[in-house]
Amino acid sequence: MAAHGGVHGGSSMGTPCWAVRIRRADGEIAGAGILLSPDRVLTCAHVVDRGARVTAEFVGAPGLAVPSVAARVAGDAYVPDTRDADGDPCGDVALLRLEHPRPVGETVPLHRLSAPNRAVQMYGFPYDHNGGIWFRATIVGGCGRDGQVQLSPTSPGELATPGCSGAGVVDTLTGKVIGMVLSGLRDRHGNLFSFMTPAETIVRHLGEVARWTRGRTAVDHGLRSTGDDAAEALLDEPFAQRLADWLQDDGQQVKISLVPTGDAVRAATLRRAITLADRELRTPASVDRASLDPPGTVPSAGGHDLAVDATGLTSAEIAERIAERMGLWQHPADPVAERIRAADITLTLVVVGVDEATDPPALLDLLETLRAKGNRLLLVFRTADASYHRARHQLVAEPERERRARLVERLEKITGPLATALYRRMAAVRAEGLRPADADLMRAHAALADLNRAEGAAADGGPSPGPSPDLARYEQLVERVTGRMTRAVGTLDRLRDRRDELEGRLRSYHLLHQNSLRGKEEDLTLDALHLHAYDLLQARPCDVRAAEAAVHAYTLRVDGRDPERQGQGGASPS
């Protein structure tokens, strides 16, 4: 399987024969590499100097000895690690030529696959594990505008460290090598990050690598920019800005656009956005802000995972294209729609010409399945026909109504039961440093009024007065306020429990004291301590910390100890 995929049967038990350990001339391990062909090794540019000779070692080769072969950068196949105008990383890829070839059975191709949320494995050579070790991670999402991808280590010990740069990134589901490790870092807050460059970004920087890359490109040929599209007259700037916003995840899950067949400007603008957002097709010039593109119209590379021209295709053919991009090759006998529905994979999908597919109603059913699974969809129609109106209702209006309803329900819980529970507890006990809830509740009430206004306008069938509610912002508000108020309720509940515990402790010690008198003179100081503690516990809201100190002082006195010598006012024993 090594010649066709990644690790044997998807297992991470063995050392992959394509994994290369790279040493500098001084014998130090510089990093890792991927054997793409008998005489070509892919690695990071920062692992090797452009003109230096290095040694490639094949730790997974059969036998006890580790074969080693001298290697140098192959011609001009070297793109250094640079930064664009925003400081985003770019490049850092190189291709080495071996002086002596390795067996073809040890090679592995790269594969084009959608990236988000995939579980992956890497085989690198960190200092403490020079023989190689597997690391696991999950792909979080894109970072920067070059098409690089952030990885989240499965555990803190699996952060990619020096010696891992250039390692192959293997998709756990399919066993295919889908990219290469760039680096790992721990920021000043202690967060752990690793980064990889996907196959398509590698191919864009090193065109020669396309020979050893499998899987169809993400963008159908008819959706790619042409030479004529660069003309300034062929750019609808407001449309380009809306497309760029969506491709950079503006919080809108489904976007539906109308691009009539005869509208050359709008069609060229669409092709431009799709091309710029593709990791493999994006031009180097568009990465730098020095380009003359209008502001806000240039999406980052990796803005979409797949762009399909639906013209003349059946829904089954489009589903197969999506399943292929997701890497759903297992159980091919199962209906493709079932494989997609069962998959725990999401992507950002562009479908152009939905109404020109062979069976638009069936395609809309597929798209509804994808939407319900959390995939993001940009759907382009040629005419405002019945399928267009159905899509707007089924994929946008109805889900938005349901989303608003969920938000309203959660906001009503915040402003109703949760607020009531919080204020009841605040009336019972007092907590030092507890953030007042008034400002949060004002925001929640305002959001609720805004959503109810929009819901009322929708029910009346008319346009909503004022701007549409920002559902993504309100969802963030709900999460933030719910979290704060729930934590506050928890804090107050713990204080209330402590107050109840102190009341029971005070009662038991008071009974103990009463039983010990038996005709003795009353201790007025002790009675005063008891009354003081009792009054603090009965006060509303109760200052639990003060009551705790008072109960502690009383119990010490009952036990025959001097509260002042024991540190009256200090924390009581638990």
VEXDREN-2710 file (C-alpha; in Angstrom, 1 decimal):
% VEXDREN-2710
k/r/px/py/pz
1/MET/0.0/0.0/0.0
2/ALA/2.9/2.3/0.5
3/ALA/3.2/3.2/-3.1
4/HIS/-0.5/4.2/-3.2
5/GLY/-1.2/5.7/0.2
6/GLY/0.2/6.3/3.6
7/VAL/0.7/3.8/6.3
8/HIS/-0.2/0.1/5.9
9/GLY/-3.9/-0.3/6.3
10/GLY/-4.2/3.0/8.1
11/SER/-2.2/1.6/11.0
12/SER/0.4/3.7/12.9
13/MET/2.2/0.7/14.4
14/GLY/5.1/0.5/11.9
15/THR/7.7/2.9/10.5
16/PRO/6.6/4.1/7.0
17/CYS/9.2/3.3/4.4
18/TRP/8.7/6.7/2.8
19/ALA/9.7/8.5/6.0
20/VAL/13.1/10.1/5.5
21/ARG/15.5/11.3/8.3
22/ILE/17.6/14.2/7.1
23/ARG/21.1/14.9/8.5
24/ARG/23.3/17.9/7.9
25/ALA/27.0/17.6/7.0
26/ASP/27.9/17.8/10.8
27/GLY/25.8/14.7/11.5
28/GLU/23.0/16.6/13.3
29/ILE/19.4/15.7/12.5
30/ALA/17.9/18.6/10.5
31/GLY/14.4/17.3/10.0
32/ALA/12.3/14.9/8.1
33/GLY/11.2/14.3/4.5
34/ILE/8.8/12.3/2.3
35/LEU/10.1/10.0/-0.5
36/LEU/7.8/11.0/-3.4
37/SER/9.7/9.1/-6.1
38/PRO/12.8/6.9/-6.3
39/ASP/15.0/10.1/-6.5
40/ARG/12.9/12.9/-5.0
41/VAL/12.4/13.8/-1.3
42/LEU/10.0/16.6/-0.2
43/THR/11.0/18.6/2.9
44/CYS/10.9/22.0/4.4
45/ALA/13.1/24.7/3.0
46/HIS/14.3/25.6/6.5
47/VAL/15.6/22.1/7.0
48/VAL/18.2/22.4/4.2
49/ASP/20.4/25.1/2.7
50/ARG/19.9/25.7/-1.0
51/GLY/23.3/24.6/-2.0
52/ALA/24.3/22.3/0.8
53/ARG/24.7/18.5/0.6
54/VAL/22.7/16.5/3.2
55/THR/22.2/12.9/4.0
56/ALA/18.8/11.2/3.6
57/GLU/18.3/8.2/5.8
58/PHE/15.5/5.6/5.2
59/VAL/14.6/4.3/8.7
60/GLY/11.7/2.3/7.5
61/ALA/13.6/0.3/4.8
62/PRO/13.6/-3.5/5.2
63/GLY/16.6/-5.0/7.0
64/LEU/18.6/-4.1/10.1
65/ALA/20.8/-1.4/8.5
66/VAL/19.5/2.1/7.8
67/PRO/20.3/3.0/4.1
68/SER/21.6/6.5/3.6
69/VAL/21.9/8.5/0.4
70/ALA/23.5/11.9/-0.3
71/ALA/21.0/14.6/-1.6
72/ARG/20.9/18.2/-2.7
73/VAL/18.1/20.6/-3.6
74/ALA/16.8/19.7/-7.1
75/GLY/17.5/22.7/-9.3
76/ASP/15.4/25.7/-8.3
77/ALA/12.8/23.6/-6.4
78/TYR/13.4/25.7/-3.3
79/VAL/10.8/28.2/-1.8
80/PRO/12.2/29.7/1.4
81/ASP/10.1/30.5/4.5
82/THR/9.0/34.1/4.0
83/ARG/6.4/36.5/5.4
84/ASP/3.9/38.5/3.5
85/ALA/2.9/42.1/4.2
86/ASP/0.7/41.0/7.2
87/GLY/3.5/38.8/8.6
88/ASP/1.7/35.6/7.5
89/PRO/4.0/32.7/6.7
90/CYS/4.5/31.6/3.1
91/GLY/6.4/28.9/1.3
92/ASP/9.0/26.8/3.2
93/VAL/9.0/23.9/0.8
94/ALA/11.9/22.2/-1.0
95/LEU/12.5/19.2/-3.2
96/LEU/15.7/17.2/-2.9
97/ARG/17.3/15.0/-5.5
98/LEU/18.9/11.8/-4.3
99/GLU/22.3/10.8/-5.8
100/HIS/21.1/7.2/-5.9
101/PRO/17.5/6.1/-6.3
102/ARG/15.5/4.1/-3.8
103/PRO/13.1/1.2/-4.7
104/VAL/9.8/2.5/-6.2
105/GLY/7.9/0.5/-3.6
106/GLU/9.1/2.8/-0.8
107/THR/7.6/5.9/-2.4
108/VAL/4.3/7.6/-1.5
109/PRO/2.2/10.1/-3.4
110/LEU/0.5/13.1/-1.9
111/HIS/-3.3/13.2/-1.9
112/ARG/-5.7/16.2/-2.3
113/LEU/-8.3/16.0/0.4
114/SER/-10.5/18.5/2.2
115/ALA/-8.7/19.6/5.4
116/PRO/-11.1/20.7/8.2
117/ASN/-11.4/18.7/11.3
118/ARG/-9.5/15.6/10.1
119/ALA/-7.6/13.4/12.5
120/VAL/-4.0/13.0/11.3
121/GLN/-0.7/11.4/12.2
122/MET/2.9/12.4/11.6
123/TYR/6.2/10.5/11.8
124/GLY/9.1/12.7/12.8
125/PHE/12.5/12.6/14.4
126/PRO/12.6/14.8/17.5
127/TYR/15.8/14.9/19.6
128/ASP/14.6/12.5/22.2
129/HIS/13.4/10.0/19.6
130/ASN/16.0/10.0/16.8
131/GLY/14.7/6.7/15.4
132/GLY/11.3/8.3/14.7
133/ILE/8.0/8.5/16.5
134/TRP/4.3/9.0/15.6
135/PHE/2.5/12.2/16.6
136/ARG/-1.3/12.6/16.5
137/ALA/-3.3/15.8/15.9
138/THR/-6.5/17.3/14.5
139/ILE/-6.6/19.8/11.7
140/VAL/-8.2/23.0/13.2
141/GLY/-8.3/25.2/10.1
142/GLY/-6.4/27.5/7.9
143/CYS/-4.0/30.2/9.1
144/GLY/-2.6/33.1/7.1
145/ARG/-3.3/33.6/3.4
146/ASP/-0.8/31.1/1.9
147/GLY/-3.0/28.0/2.5
148/GLN/-1.1/26.7/5.5
149/VAL/-3.1/24.8/8.1
150/GLN/-3.1/24.7/11.9
151/LEU/-2.9/21.4/13.8
152/SER/-4.0/20.8/17.4
153/PRO/-1.9/18.1/19.1
154/THR/-3.9/15.2/20.6
155/SER/-1.8/15.6/23.8
156/PRO/0.8/18.2/24.9
157/GLY/3.6/15.7/24.4
158/GLU/2.7/15.4/20.7
159/LEU/3.6/18.9/19.7
160/ALA/5.8/18.8/16.5
161/THR/9.3/19.8/17.8
162/PRO/12.6/20.2/15.9
163/GLY/13.3/17.1/13.9
164/CYS/9.7/16.9/12.8
165/SER/9.8/19.6/10.1
166/GLY/9.2/18.0/6.7
167/ALA/7.4/15.0/8.1
168/GLY/4.5/13.5/6.1
169/VAL/1.0/14.2/7.5
170/VAL/-1.1/11.1/7.2
171/ASP/-4.9/11.3/7.2
172/THR/-6.0/8.7/9.8
173/LEU/-9.3/7.9/8.0
174/THR/-7.8/7.0/4.6
175/GLY/-4.1/6.4/5.4
176/LYS/-3.1/8.9/2.7
177/VAL/-0.4/11.5/3.0
178/ILE/-2.2/14.8/2.6
179/GLY/0.5/17.3/3.6
180/MET/3.8/18.1/5.3
181/VAL/4.7/19.3/8.8
182/LEU/6.1/22.8/8.8
183/SER/6.8/23.6/12.5
184/GLY/5.5/23.5/16.1
185/LEU/5.5/26.2/18.8
186/ARG/4.3/26.9/22.3
187/ASP/3.1/30.5/22.7
188/ARG/3.7/32.8/25.8
189/HIS/0.3/31.6/27.2
190/GLY/1.4/27.9/27.1
191/ASN/-0.8/27.0/24.1
192/LEU/0.5/24.4/21.8
193/PHE/0.4/24.6/18.0
194/SER/1.7/22.7/15.0
195/PHE/1.4/23.7/11.4
196/MET/1.3/21.9/8.1
197/THR/1.2/22.8/4.4
198/PRO/-1.4/20.7/2.5
199/ALA/-0.7/18.9/-0.8
200/GLU/-2.3/21.7/-2.9
201/THR/-0.3/24.5/-1.4
202/ILE/2.9/22.4/-2.0
203/VAL/2.0/21.9/-5.6
204/ARG/1.4/25.6/-6.1
205/HIS/4.8/26.4/-4.8
206/LEU/6.6/23.5/-6.5
207/GLY/4.7/22.6/-9.7
208/GLU/6.9/19.6/-10.3
209/VAL/5.2/17.9/-7.2
210/ALA/2.0/17.6/-9.2
211/ARG/3.5/14.5/-10.9
212/TRP/3.3/12.8/-7.5
213/THR/0.0/14.1/-6.3
214/ARG/-3.3/12.2/-6.6
215/GLY/-6.9/13.2/-6.5
216/ARG/-8.8/15.7/-8.6
217/THR/-8.1/19.4/-8.2
218/ALA/-10.6/21.2/-6.0
219/VAL/-11.9/23.6/-8.7
220/ASP/-13.6/22.4/-11.9
221/HIS/-12.0/23.8/-15.0
222/GLY/-15.0/25.9/-16.0
223/LEU/-14.8/27.8/-12.7
224/ARG/-11.2/28.9/-13.0
225/SER/-10.2/32.5/-13.8
226/THR/-9.2/33.1/-17.4
227/GLY/-6.7/35.6/-18.8
228/ASP/-9.5/38.0/-19.7
229/ASP/-10.9/38.0/-16.1
230/ALA/-8.1/40.2/-14.9
231/ALA/-9.5/43.2/-16.7
232/GLU/-10.7/45.9/-14.2
233/ALA/-13.9/46.2/-16.1
234/LEU/-14.7/42.6/-15.3
235/LEU/-14.9/43.0/-11.6
236/ASP/-18.2/43.7/-9.7
237/GLU/-16.5/45.0/-6.5
238/PRO/-19.5/44.8/-4.1
239/PHE/-20.1/41.2/-5.2
240/ALA/-16.4/40.4/-4.9
241/GLN/-16.4/41.8/-1.3
242/ARG/-19.5/39.7/-0.4
243/LEU/-17.9/36.6/-1.8
244/ALA/-14.6/37.3/0.0
245/ASP/-16.5/37.8/3.3
246/TRP/-18.3/34.5/2.9
247/LEU/-15.1/32.6/1.9
248/GLN/-13.5/34.0/5.1
249/ASP/-16.4/32.7/7.2
250/ASP/-18.6/35.7/7.9
251/GLY/-20.9/33.5/10.1
252/GLN/-23.4/32.8/7.2
253/GLN/-23.6/29.0/6.6
254/VAL/-25.4/29.1/3.3
255/LYS/-25.1/31.9/0.7
256/ILE/-27.2/31.9/-2.5
257/SER/-26.2/34.1/-5.4
258/LEU/-27.7/34.8/-8.8
259/VAL/-25.2/35.0/-11.7
260/PRO/-27.2/35.1/-15.0
261/THR/-25.6/33.4/-18.0
262/GLY/-25.2/36.6/-19.9
263/ASP/-23.6/38.6/-17.0
264/ALA/-19.9/38.4/-18.0
265/VAL/-18.8/40.8/-15.2
266/ARG/-20.5/38.9/-12.4
267/ALA/-19.4/35.5/-13.8
268/ALA/-15.7/36.7/-14.0
269/THR/-16.0/38.1/-10.5
270/LEU/-17.2/34.7/-9.3
271/ARG/-14.4/32.8/-11.1
272/ARG/-11.8/35.2/-9.6
273/ALA/-13.1/34.6/-6.0
274/ILE/-13.1/30.8/-6.5
275/THR/-9.6/30.8/-8.0
276/LEU/-8.1/33.1/-5.3
277/ALA/-9.6/31.0/-2.5
278/ASP/-8.1/27.8/-3.9
279/ARG/-4.8/26.7/-2.4
280/GLU/-3.4/25.3/-5.6
281/LEU/-4.7/27.9/-8.1
282/ARG/-4.0/31.1/-6.1
283/THR/-1.3/33.2/-7.8
284/PRO/1.7/34.3/-5.7
285/ALA/1.0/38.0/-6.5
286/SER/-2.4/37.8/-4.7
287/VAL/-0.8/36.8/-1.5
288/ASP/0.9/40.2/-1.0
289/ARG/-1.1/43.3/-0.3
290/ALA/1.1/45.1/-2.8
291/SER/-1.2/43.7/-5.5
292/LEU/-3.7/46.1/-7.0
293/ASP/-6.8/44.2/-6.0
294/PRO/-9.5/46.3/-4.4
295/PRO/-9.5/46.1/-0.6
296/GLY/-11.7/43.5/0.9
297/THR/-12.0/41.5/-2.3
298/VAL/-9.1/39.0/-1.9
299/PRO/-10.0/35.9/0.1
300/SER/-7.4/33.7/1.8
301/ALA/-6.2/30.5/0.2
302/GLY/-8.2/27.6/1.5
303/GLY/-11.4/29.6/1.6
304/HIS/-13.2/26.7/0.1
305/ASP/-12.6/22.9/-0.1
306/LEU/-14.4/22.1/-3.4
307/ALA/-15.9/24.1/-6.2
308/VAL/-18.2/22.1/-8.6
309/ASP/-19.8/23.1/-11.9
310/ALA/-23.1/21.4/-11.6
311/THR/-24.1/22.0/-15.3
312/GLY/-25.3/18.8/-16.8
313/LEU/-24.4/16.6/-13.8
314/THR/-26.7/14.4/-11.8
315/SER/-27.0/14.7/-8.1
316/ALA/-25.3/11.3/-7.8
317/GLU/-22.3/12.5/-9.8
318/ILE/-22.0/15.6/-7.6
319/ALA/-22.3/13.5/-4.5
320/GLU/-19.5/11.2/-5.7
321/ARG/-17.3/14.3/-6.3
322/ILE/-18.0/15.5/-2.7
323/ALA/-17.4/12.0/-1.2
324/GLU/-14.1/11.8/-3.1
325/ARG/-13.0/15.2/-1.7
326/MET/-14.0/14.1/1.8
327/GLY/-12.0/10.9/1.5
328/LEU/-15.1/8.6/1.8
329/TRP/-13.6/5.6/0.0
330/GLN/-14.6/3.0/2.6
331/HIS/-17.7/0.8/1.9
332/PRO/-18.1/1.9/-1.8
333/ALA/-21.1/-0.4/-2.1
334/ASP/-23.1/1.9/0.3
335/PRO/-25.1/4.6/-1.4
336/VAL/-23.0/7.8/-1.6
337/ALA/-25.6/9.9/0.1
338/GLU/-25.6/7.5/3.1
339/ARG/-21.8/7.7/3.2
340/ILE/-21.9/11.5/3.3
341/ARG/-24.7/11.5/5.9
342/ALA/-22.8/9.1/8.1
343/ALA/-19.4/10.9/7.8
344/ASP/-18.1/13.1/10.6
345/ILE/-16.5/15.4/8.1
346/THR/-17.5/18.9/6.9
347/LEU/-16.3/21.1/4.1
348/THR/-16.8/24.5/2.5
349/LEU/-18.5/23.7/-0.8
350/VAL/-19.2/25.9/-3.9
351/VAL/-21.8/24.7/-6.4
352/VAL/-22.3/26.8/-9.5
353/GLY/-25.2/26.2/-11.8
354/VAL/-27.5/24.4/-9.3
355/ASP/-30.5/25.1/-11.6
356/GLU/-28.5/23.7/-14.6
357/ALA/-27.9/20.3/-13.0
358/THR/-29.8/17.3/-14.5
359/ASP/-32.1/17.0/-11.5
360/PRO/-32.1/20.2/-9.4
361/PRO/-34.7/18.9/-6.9
362/ALA/-32.6/15.8/-6.1
363/LEU/-29.5/18.1/-5.9
364/LEU/-31.3/20.3/-3.4
365/ASP/-32.1/17.3/-1.3
366/LEU/-28.3/16.4/-1.2
367/LEU/-27.5/20.0/-0.4
368/GLU/-30.0/20.0/2.5
369/THR/-28.3/16.9/3.9
370/LEU/-24.9/18.7/3.7
371/ARG/-26.3/21.8/5.4
372/ALA/-27.8/19.8/8.2
373/LYS/-24.4/18.2/8.8
374/GLY/-22.8/21.6/9.2
375/ASN/-21.2/22.0/5.8
376/ARG/-20.9/25.6/4.5
377/LEU/-22.5/26.1/1.1
378/LEU/-22.1/28.8/-1.6
379/LEU/-24.8/28.1/-4.2
380/VAL/-25.0/29.9/-7.5
381/PHE/-28.0/29.9/-9.8
382/ARG/-28.4/31.1/-13.3
383/THR/-32.1/32.0/-13.1
384/ALA/-34.5/32.8/-10.3
385/ASP/-36.6/29.7/-11.1
386/ALA/-38.5/27.4/-8.8
387/SER/-35.4/25.6/-7.6
388/TYR/-33.8/29.0/-6.7
389/HIS/-36.8/30.0/-4.6
390/ARG/-37.0/26.5/-3.0
391/ALA/-33.3/26.8/-2.1
392/ARG/-33.7/30.2/-0.5
393/HIS/-36.6/28.9/1.6
394/GLN/-35.3/25.5/2.4
395/LEU/-31.6/26.2/2.9
396/VAL/-31.7/29.9/4.1
397/ALA/-35.0/31.2/5.3
398/GLU/-36.2/28.1/7.2
399/PRO/-32.9/27.3/8.9
400/GLU/-32.5/31.0/9.8
401/ARG/-36.0/30.9/11.3
402/GLU/-35.1/27.8/13.3
403/ARG/-31.8/29.4/14.4
404/ARG/-33.6/32.5/15.6
405/ALA/-36.2/30.4/17.4
406/ARG/-33.3/28.5/19.2
407/LEU/-31.7/31.8/20.1
408/VAL/-35.0/33.2/21.4
409/GLU/-35.5/30.1/23.6
410/ARG/-32.1/30.5/25.1
411/LEU/-32.4/34.2/25.6
412/GLU/-35.8/33.7/27.3
413/LYS/-34.1/31.2/29.6
414/ILE/-31.3/33.7/30.4
415/THR/-33.7/36.6/31.1
416/GLY/-36.3/34.3/32.8
417/PRO/-35.3/31.2/34.9
418/LEU/-31.6/31.8/34.9
419/ALA/-31.9/35.5/36.0
420/THR/-34.5/34.5/38.6
421/ALA/-32.2/31.8/40.0
422/LEU/-29.2/34.2/40.1
423/TYR/-31.0/37.0/41.8
424/ARG/-32.6/34.6/44.4
425/ARG/-29.1/33.4/45.3
426/MET/-27.7/36.9/45.3
427/ALA/-30.4/37.9/47.8
428/ALA/-29.5/34.9/50.0
429/VAL/-25.7/35.2/50.0
430/ARG/-23.0/37.6/49.0
431/ALA/-19.9/36.8/47.0
432/GLU/-16.8/39.0/46.9
433/GLY/-15.8/40.0/43.4
434/LEU/-18.9/38.6/41.7
435/ARG/-19.6/40.5/38.4
436/PRO/-23.0/42.2/38.4
437/ALA/-25.4/40.6/35.9
438/ASP/-27.3/43.8/35.0
439/ALA/-25.2/44.7/32.0
440/ASP/-25.4/41.2/30.6
441/LEU/-29.1/41.0/31.1
442/MET/-29.6/44.4/29.4
443/ARG/-27.8/43.0/26.3
444/ALA/-29.8/39.8/26.5
445/HIS/-33.1/41.7/26.6
446/ALA/-32.0/43.9/23.7
447/ALA/-31.1/40.9/21.6
448/LEU/-34.4/39.2/22.5
449/ALA/-36.3/42.3/21.4
450/ASP/-34.3/42.5/18.1
451/LEU/-35.0/38.8/17.4
452/ASN/-38.7/39.1/18.2
453/ARG/-39.0/42.1/15.9
454/ALA/-37.4/40.1/13.0
455/GLU/-39.6/37.1/13.8
456/GLY/-42.7/39.3/13.8
457/ALA/-41.7/40.8/10.4
458/ALA/-41.1/37.4/8.9
459/ALA/-44.5/36.1/10.1
460/ASP/-46.2/39.1/8.5
461/GLY/-44.4/38.4/5.2
462/GLY/-42.9/41.8/5.0
463/PRO/-39.3/43.1/5.2
464/SER/-37.7/43.4/8.6
465/PRO/-37.4/47.1/9.8
466/GLY/-33.8/48.0/10.2
467/PRO/-30.8/45.6/9.6
468/SER/-31.2/41.9/10.0
469/PRO/-30.2/40.5/13.4
470/ASP/-26.6/39.4/13.6
471/LEU/-27.3/35.8/14.6
472/ALA/-23.6/34.8/15.0
473/ARG/-23.0/37.8/17.3
474/TYR/-26.1/36.9/19.4
475/GLU/-25.0/33.3/19.6
476/GLN/-21.7/34.4/21.0
477/LEU/-23.5/36.7/23.4
478/VAL/-25.7/33.8/24.6
479/GLU/-22.7/31.5/25.2
480/ARG/-20.8/34.3/27.0
481/VAL/-23.7/35.4/29.2
482/THR/-25.0/31.8/29.9
483/GLY/-21.5/30.8/31.0
484/ARG/-21.0/33.8/33.3
485/MET/-24.4/33.5/34.9
486/THR/-24.1/29.7/35.3
487/ARG/-20.7/30.1/37.0
488/ALA/-22.1/32.8/39.3
489/VAL/-25.0/30.6/40.3
490/GLY/-22.6/27.8/41.0
491/THR/-20.4/30.1/43.2
492/LEU/-23.4/31.3/45.1
493/ASP/-24.7/27.8/45.6
494/ARG/-21.4/26.8/47.1
495/LEU/-21.6/29.8/49.4
496/ARG/-25.2/29.0/50.3
497/ASP/-24.2/25.4/51.1
498/ARG/-21.4/26.7/53.3
499/ARG/-23.8/29.0/55.1
500/ASP/-26.2/26.1/55.8
501/GLU/-23.2/24.0/57.1
502/LEU/-22.2/26.9/59.4
503/GLU/-25.8/27.2/60.7
504/GLY/-25.7/23.5/61.6
505/ARG/-22.3/23.9/63.2
506/LEU/-23.4/26.9/65.3
507/ARG/-26.6/25.0/66.5
508/SER/-24.6/21.9/67.5
509/TYR/-22.0/23.9/69.4
510/HIS/-24.7/26.0/71.1
511/LEU/-26.5/22.8/72.3
512/LEU/-23.1/21.5/73.5
513/HIS/-22.6/24.7/75.4
514/GLN/-26.1/24.6/77.0
515/ASN/-25.6/21.1/78.1
516/SER/-22.3/21.9/79.7
517/LEU/-23.7/24.7/81.9
518/ARG/-25.7/22.7/84.4
519/GLY/-26.0/25.4/87.0
520/LYS/-22.8/27.2/86.1
521/GLU/-22.8/30.9/85.5
522/GLU/-23.5/32.0/82.0
523/ASP/-20.6/33.2/79.9
524/LEU/-21.7/36.6/78.6
525/THR/-18.8/36.9/76.2
526/LEU/-19.7/33.5/74.8
527/ASP/-23.3/34.5/74.5
528/ALA/-22.3/37.6/72.6
529/LEU/-20.1/35.6/70.2
530/HIS/-23.1/33.3/69.6
531/LEU/-25.5/36.1/69.0
532/HIS/-23.0/37.8/66.6
533/ALA/-22.5/34.6/64.6
534/TYR/-26.3/34.0/64.6
535/ASP/-27.1/37.5/63.3
536/LEU/-24.5/37.2/60.5
537/LEU/-26.0/33.9/59.4
538/GLN/-29.5/35.2/59.4
539/ALA/-28.7/38.4/57.5
540/ARG/-29.8/38.6/53.9
541/PRO/-27.7/38.6/51.8
542/CYS/-25.4/36.7/54.2
543/ASP/-21.7/37.6/54.3
544/VAL/-20.5/34.0/54.5
545/ARG/-16.9/34.9/55.0
546/ALA/-17.7/37.1/58.0
547/ALA/-20.1/34.5/59.4
548/GLU/-17.5/31.8/59.0
549/ALA/-15.0/33.8/61.1
550/ALA/-17.7/34.5/63.7
551/VAL/-18.7/30.8/64.0
552/HIS/-15.1/29.9/64.2
553/ALA/-14.6/32.3/67.1
554/TYR/-17.6/30.9/69.0
555/THR/-16.6/27.2/68.5
556/LEU/-13.1/28.0/69.7
557/ARG/-14.5/29.6/72.9
558/VAL/-16.9/26.6/73.5
559/ASP/-13.9/24.3/73.1
560/GLY/-12.1/26.2/75.8
561/ARG/-9.6/27.9/73.6
562/ASP/-8.9/31.6/73.4
563/PRO/-10.0/32.9/70.0
564/GLU/-7.5/35.7/70.1
565/ARG/-4.6/33.3/70.6
566/GLN/-5.9/31.0/68.0
567/GLY/-6.1/33.8/65.4
568/GLN/-9.7/35.1/65.7
569/GLY/-10.8/36.2/62.2
570/GLY/-8.6/33.8/60.5
571/ALA/-9.9/31.0/58.3
572/SER/-11.6/28.2/60.1
573/PRO/-10.6/24.6/59.8
574/SER/-12.5/22.7/57.2
END
